[in-house]
Amino acid sequence: MSAETRRTVWILADQLSVTNASLLSARKGTDCLLFIESRQTFGKLPYHRHRLMLLLSAMRHYAAEREAEGWEVDYHRINDAPDMRSALARHCTAWKPSEILVTRPNNHDESLALDSLGGKLEYPLRIVPDTQFLCSREDFAELAQGKKRLLMENFYREMRRRTGLLMESDGKPVGGDWNYDVENRATLRDWKKAGSPRPRALPRPEQDAITREVATDLEICFPDAPGKAADFALPVTREDSLKWMEHFVEERLPHFGTWQDLMVEGEPDMFHSIISPMLNIGLLDPLECAKAAESAFRKGKAPLHAVEGFIRQIIGWREFVNGVYWLKMPEYVGVNGLEAERPLPSFFYDGETDMNCLRQTLGEVLKGGFNHHIQRLMILGNFLLLAGVRPGEALRWFNEMYIDAHDWVMAANLLGMALHADGGFMATKPYAAGGSYIHKMSNYCGGCPHSPDIKTGPGACPFNLLYWNFYETHRGRFANNPRTAMMVRSWMKRPAEERAAIVTQSKAFLESLR
C-alpha cells in the first residue's frame, strides 16, 4: 500500500476504549495513531491535578500499549503542544496523511471546535460517530420527540428492554418490579445498628514511571492546580480498571444498595464503585460493567436491590444525562430557571466553613477530586440551590474539581437535577432538603456548631433557614406543583412573625457568604 493512502487516526483523551470507533477502522502497519496533550485544552479551566493526571497518564499508557501491539504512534506531550491546531499541523507536515480519522467528541464545544478545524486543514478530516454510550444521540432525540418533560424512569425501562439486563424471557423485569430504590435508603441509625460495616480498601495501584512523569510535567505546566500528585491512586490502564471493577462487584456490590446514600466522616468511598472516572474516558465499557453486576446477581452473590440500583445508574442515569445534554445544547449550559444570582462562595475553593457537612464534603473533593452522588446532590447541590448561587459558576466549579467531570456529565446532573435550573425539564421537583435529611443520612451534624434540631435563632442549621427561605422566594412557582405544593402550604401556615424571622436570618446568613 502506498504512502499516499496512509491515514492518521486521532484519538482523544476521553476516548481510550479498545473499541474506539476510529481505532476499529484503522489498519495496523499502515495508519498512524495520533495523540495530542494540548496545554490550551487541559488548561481551559484550573482543573484538579488528579483529573489531569488521570487523563494524561491514561492516554500515555493507552498509546504505549498500542505501540507495543505494533501500531505506529505520533505522540505530542503537553510541554511541546501549546494547542491542538499547531500540534496537528506539525503532525501533518511530518506524516502527510491521506485522511485524518477521529471519533466525534463527547462534549459539545469540542465537537464544534473539531467541525471548525476540519474546514481549515490541508488534509481531509473524517469524523465517525462515538460508540461509548448505549443510546446514541439520534436515538435519544427520537425517544424525546414531542415531549415537554422527560422522565428518567421511563427511559431506564426502555434501556432495560433494549439490553435485556435483569429481564425475564416474557419481557417482564426480574423480581416483578423495575425499581427497588425503596430498599436502598438505609440511614445512619440503620448502619450503626448493623455494626457500622465498612468495605475492604479499593485496589489502588501505585504510581508507575509514566504516571510520575505526568506529575512532573503538570508541576511545570500547571503548578497551581489543586490537589497533590502524591495522593493520586486511580487506575490508568484497562487492566487495572477491570481489576477495580471486579473488586467492586465482589466486595462492595452486595452492600452497595443498602448503604449507597450514607455519608460518613472519614469514609469518602464507603461501598461505592468509583468507576465513573475510568468509565467516562473509555477504559471501561458501560455494558460490561452492568453485565458483571447482573452476573453477580444471577450467581447469588449480590441481592437484586443492589444490582438493580447499580445497573440503573449505568444504563439509566448515565445514558439519560448524556442524552439530555446533547438534546438541549448549546443553550442548556446557560439555563437559570430560578433566576439565581448569588456568586459562588469562596469556601468552595478552600473548604473553610464552620458547616461541618460542607467542610467534610469539600475537603474530600479538594483533596481527591471525588464525592459520591448523595454528597454532590444533597450537600453541595442542595446548598447551591437553596443559596441561589448562579448555575454557571456552580457548573464551572464542578467541571474544575471532579476527576470524572466532563461537560456532558456535569451539565444535566447539576443544572437539571441539583439546581432545577432547566425549569423542571429533568426533575419534577427541586431536590431541596433541610438539616434533618443530612442528620438522618450522615454523622456530619455531630461535629457542627449548627444543630439540625434548631430551626431559627442562634445555633440553627443554615440548611433549615435556607430551605424555608427557598420556598418563600419561589412559592409562586411551586405552589401548584403536586410534589411541592404541600411544602408551600406548610410554610404559609406558619405565623407571620416566624416566617419573617426565618427570612431575615436567611438573608443575614447569605450576606455573610460575601
N, C-alpha and C positions, 0 to 999 in steps of 0.2 A: 504494500500500500504506500503511495507516495506521500511525501512530507506535506504536500498541499492539502491533503484531506485530514490531517491531524487536527483534532478538536481539543479545546480546553473545557474541562468540567470544573466549574467554580462551585466550591462547597462552602456554605456559610456556617457561622459558629454555632447556630442553634439547629442545624440540620445534620447532626452527626450520627445518622442512622445507617446501619448496614444495608437497609433497603431504601436509601435515599434515591428518589426518582431519577435524578441526573446520573448518579453513580451506576444505577442499573442499566442505563442507556450507554454507558461508556465502554471503551474497548481497551482492555489491558494490553500494554505493549505498543499501543498506538497513541491513545489520547493522554493528555496531561491533566492531573488534578491540581487545581489552584486553590490556595488558602491565603487569605489576607487578614492580618490583625491591624485594622485601621485605627490609628490614635484618635482620629476625629470621631469614629463610631463609638469606640469604647470610652471616650471622654465626653460623650454627648451630655451626660449628667455626672455629678460626683458620686459614682456608683460605689457600693460597698466592696471592699477589697476581696471578700470571699466570692462575690458574684463574678468579678473579673478573673479571679484565679480559677474558678470552675470552668468558665467559658474558654479561656486561653489554654489552660492545661489540657482540658478535654480535646480541644481542637488539635493541639500539638501531638497528643497521644494518638488520636484518630489518624492523623497524617502519617505518623511513624508506622502505624500498623498497616496502612495501605501500601506504604513504600516497601515494607517487609514482605508484602504479598506480591511484589513485582510491579507496582504502579509507578509511573513517573510522577514526581511531585515537585511543584514550584511553591515554596512557602515564603511568605513575606511577613516578618516579625514586626512587632509593634514599634520597636526602636528605629526601624527603617521604612515604615509605611505611614506617612502622615495622614493619608486619606485613601479611600477605595480607588478613586479615579486615577491617581498618579501611580499607585501600585499596579493597577490593571494595565495602564499604558506601558509601564515598564515590562510587564509580562508579555504583552502583545508584541513589543519590539523584539524581544528575545526569542519568542516561540512562534510568532506569526501563525496563529491558529486559523483554520478554515472557518471555524464557528466557535462561539462560546456558549456553552450549555449551562444553565443554572436553574435550580428549583425555585419556584415562586416563594418569596419571603413570607414569614408568618406574621409580620407586622405591617400595618398599612403604610406608614411613612417610608419604610424600607422598600416596600413594593412600588410605591410611586417613584422613589429615587431610582430604582432599577429601570423602570419604564423610561424615565427621562434619560438615564445614562445610555440606554440602548440606542437612542437616536443620535448620539454624539460619538459613537465608536466607529472606528475604521472597519472593524470586523463584525459580522452579523451576530446578534445576541438572541438566543432562543430560550424562552422561559417555559419550563414544564410545570404542570400542577403539583402542588405539595401532597404528600401522602402520609403525613404524620398524624392525621386525625381520621377517625372512623366515619364521620359525617362531613362530606365536602361542603364548601361554602355554597355551592349551587344547590345541593340537596337541602341544606338548611333553609335557604331562601325560598325554596319551593314549599317546604313544610310551614313556613311562616306567612306565606302569601295570604293577604286578606285579613290577617289577624291584628287587632288593635293592641292586644296584650298576649304575651307568650307565657305558658306555664311549663316550668322545667319538668314537673312530674309527667305531663303528657308526652313530652319529648323523650324522657327517660324510658317510658314504657315502649315507645316506638323503637328505641335503640335496643332494648331487651329483645324485642321481636326480631329485629334485623340480625343481631349477633347470635341469638339463641341462648344467651347466658342466663342461667337459672330459670330455664323454661322447660315445661313438660312437653311430651310429644303431641299432646292435644292442643297446644298453643296457650295453655294457662301457666301462670307463674308458679314456680316451685313453692310449696307450702300454702298456696292458695291466695297469698297477698303479694302485692307489688312492693310494698314499703314496710319495713319493720323498725322505723325510726322511734316508735314509742318505747322500744326496748333498748334504745341507745342513748338514754338520757340520765344515767345514774349520777347522783350528786356526790359532793364531798363527804357527806354523812354516810352514804352507802359505801363509799370507798374505805372509810375508816372502819366501818363495821366488817368489811371483808378482809381486814388486816393490812390495809394500805399497800396493796400489791404494786410491785414495780417490775418492769421487764429487764431482761438481760441487756447489757450495753450493745449498741449497734456495732457492726464490724467496721469501725472507722479505719481506713487504710493510712499507713504512714506516708508522708510526702516522699516521692522519689526524686531523682535528679531533674526530671523535666518540670515537675511542679515547683521545685526550689528555684529553678532557673526563671520560671514565670514570676515568682515572688520577687526576685531580684530586678527583673525588667520593670515590674509595676512600681517598685520603690523609686526607680529612676523617672518613669513616665508620670505616675500619679502618686507622689509621696504623701499627699494629704487624704487619700482615700480612707474612709472609716474602716475599722477592724484591723486585727493583727494577722499577719501572714502565718505566724506560728500556730494560731488557733484553727486554721483551715484543715478539715479532715473529712472530705467528701470523696466518693468515688469519681474518678475522672476517665475511667475506661468502661467499656461494655461488660467486660468480665467481672470487674469489681461491683458494677451496678447490679448485675444479676445476682451476685452473692448477697448484696444488700437487700434486694427484693426478696430473695429466698429466706433470709433471716427474718424479715417481717412476717412472711406467710407462716413460717414455722413457730416463731417465738411470740409474736405480737398480735397477729390477726385474731387468734382465739379470744383475746380480751379487748381487742380494739373497739368493737361496737359499744360495749358496756361503758368504757371509760373515755370515749373519744371527745366528749365535751368538757372533761375535767381539766382544771388549771391548778397546778401545784407548784409552789415556790421552790426553786432549785431543781425542778424536773422539767426542763423545756421539751423533752421528747415524749415522755410518758409512753403510750402504746402506739404512737403514730409511725407511719412508714417513712416519711421524709423522702419519698421517691420523686416528688414533683421536680426538683432541680434537674435530675437526670432524665426524667420523662420529657420535660419541656425542651430539651436540646437533642433528643433523639437517641440517647444511649439506651433507653428502654422504650418498648412499644406498648401502647395502651392496651391492646387486646391480649398480649401475652401476660401482662400484669393481672388483668381481670380473670383470665383463664386459670392462672396459678391460684388465685383465691377461690375460684369455683371448684377447682380440683381438690383443694383442702377440704371444702365442704362435702364434696361427693365421697371423700375418703373418711369422713367422720372426724376430721382433725380441727375443724372450726365450725362454730354454730352459724345457722342461717342468718340471724340478725346482724352478726358482724360482717359476714361475707357480702350480704346484700348491701349493707351500708357502704362498704369499701367500693364495690362494683358501681354503685350509684355515683360515687364521687368521680370515678374514672370515665365511665361511658355516658353518664348523665350530666353531672355538673360541668366537668372539664370541657366536654364537647359543646355544651349549651352556651357557656360564656364565650367560647371561640365563635360560635355561630352568631350570637347577638352582636359581638364586636364587628364582624365583617358585614353583617346586615345593616348596621347603623352608622358605620364610619363613612366619611370623616367627621360628621357632626357630633358623634357620640362623646368624644373626649371634651367637648365644650359644654355639655349639659349642666344646668344648675337649676333644676325644677323647684327647689325650695328657697332659691334666692339667698343662699348662704354667702356672706361677705366678710367673715372674720378671718384674719391671717392665721396661718399655721403657727401654733405656739413654739417658741424656741426650744422648749424642753424635749421636743421630738428629736432634736439633734444631740442632746447631751443627757437626757434621762433624768434631769434634776427637777423632780417634782415631789411633793410630800404625799401625793396619792399613790399608795403602795402598789395598787393593781397596775397603774400606768408605769410606775418606776420599774417594776419587775418585768413587765412585758417589753418596754422599750429597752431595758438593759439587755435582754436576750437578743433582740434584733440588732442592736448596736454592736454587740459582741460577735454574734454568729450569723446575722443576716436571715434569721428564720424565727417564725412563730407558727403554731398550728392554727387551724381555721377559726376556732372559737376565740382565741386571743385576738386575731385580726378583726373578726366581726364584732364581738360583744365587749371587747375592751377598747381597742383603738378605733375601730369603725364607729362604735356606739358613741364614744366620746366626741369624735369629729362631727357626727351627725347632730348630737344634742348641743354642741357648742357652736354650730353653724359655721364651720370652717369651710372656706372656699374649696369646692371639689377639685379644681385644677391643681391647687397647691398640695392637697392631700394625695392626689394621684401621682404627682411628681415625686413626693417623698416615698411612697410605696415602691415606685419604679426604681428609685435610687437604692433603697435599702435591702430589698429582699433578693436572696440568691436565686429564687425561682421566678423572678419578675421579668415579664415581657409585656409589651403594650397590650397584646391580646388577652393576657391573663388578668391584668390589673384593671383594665377599663371597666368591663362589665361587673367583675367581682366587687370593685369598690364603688363605682358610680351608681350602678344599678342596684346591687344587693345591699351594701353597707350604708350608703349615703342617700338612697332614694332620690338621687338627683335626676333620674330619667323620667320622673313623673309617674312611676309605677309600672313602667313597661315590663320590667323583670320581676318585681316583687309586689304583691298585692297590698302589703303594708310595710311601713318602715320598721327596721329592726332596732327599735328603741327599748331600753331597759333601765331601770333604776338600780340602786345599790343592792337590793335584795337578791337579784339574779346572780350578781358577782359573788355575793356572800354564800349563796347556795352551791355554786359550782366551783369555788376556789377556796384556798386558805389565805388569800391576799389580805382580807379585811383585818385579820388578827394583828398584823404589823402596821396598821394605818392609824393616823391620828383622827381620821374621819370615820364615823360609825354609820353603817348601813341602817341601823335602827333609829337614828336621829334624822327626822325629816326636815326640820328647819332649825335655825339658830346655831349657836356655837357647837362645833363638832359634827354638824350634819354632813353626810356624804354628798359631795358635789353632784354625783350622779342622780341622787334623789331630787335635788333642786332643779338640775338641768332637764330631767325627764318631764316634770310637770310644766316647766317653762316652755319646753318644746311644744307641748300640746296647747299651751296658751297662745304661743306665737302662730301656730298653724291650725288652730281649731276650725277655722272656716274651711280649710282644705280637707280635714279628716273627719268632720262631724258626720258626714253622710257615707263614709266608708264602713261597710259592715264589720270590718276587722278592727277598726279603731274608734268607732262611734261610742263604745262603752267607756273608753278612757276619757274621751272628751266630756261625756255626761258626768262621769265621776269627778272630773276636775271642776266642772261648772257647779256641782252640788256643794262644793266646799264653801265655807264662809268667805265673804268678800275680803275680810281682813287677812285671813290666812293666805288667800291667793295673792293678795298684794305683797305680803311679806316674802312669799316664795319668789315672786318675780323680782322684787327689789334685791334679795340676796343673790339670786342667779345673775343679775346684771352686775352686781359688785364682783362676783367671782369671775365673770367673763372679762370684766375690765382689768382684773388683776393679771390676766394672761398676757396683757400687752407689755 
